[in-house]
Amino acid sequence: MIALSDYLILSAIVFCIGLAGIFINRTNIIMLLMCVELILAAVNTNFIAFSYYSSDVAGQILSLIHI
């Protein structure tokens, strides 16, 4: 079974890649928007992981609304 910490580590890696992409590439607007999408995907992963491990549906619903 995959632990909560595995999801959080994956989410932190995706978030850092998106954040680094924003700071490295400021000239291309399409790349900038793709990096923002990576950051939002990392946040949604956190919502879903915490919701699943706390047996509450609110985080999953919030991630669907957030998209």
N, C-alpha and C positions, 0 to 999 in steps of 0.2 A: 504494500500500500504506500502511496505517495504521502509524505508528511506535509504539514502546513509550511514548514520552513523551506521545503523544496519549491513550493509555489512562490513564496516571498522572495527567495533568492532569484528565481527566474524573472519575477516582476522587477526586482531591483536592477538586474542586468539590462532588461529591455528599457527601463526608465533612464538608465545612465547612457545607453546608446542614443536614445532620442535627445537627451540633454546635450550630449557631446556633439551630435549632429547640428543642433541649433547654434551652438557656439562656434563650430568650425565653419559651417557654410551659411553665410548670411546674405549671399548674393542671389541665389536661386530660390524663388518663392515656392516652387513646387517641392523641392527638397525640404524646405522649411516646414511646409504643411505636412509632409510625410513624417517628419520627426515629431511634430505635435501629435500626429495620430499614434505614433509609437508610445508616447507618454500617456495618452489616453487609454491605450490598450493595456499598459502596465497598471494603471489605476483600476480599470475594470477587472483585471486579473486579481488584484487585491480584494475588491469587493466580493467577487465570486468565491475566492478561497476562504475568506473569513466567514462568509455566509454559509458555506457548506460545512465548515468545521464547527460552527456554533449552532447548527441545525435551525437556522432562521432564514426565511425566504426574502427578507427585506433587502439584503445586499444584492441578491440576484435580480430582483425587480428594479432596484436602483441602477444596476449596470445596464439593463435593457433600456431604461429611460435615458441614461447617460449617453448611449450611442446615438 
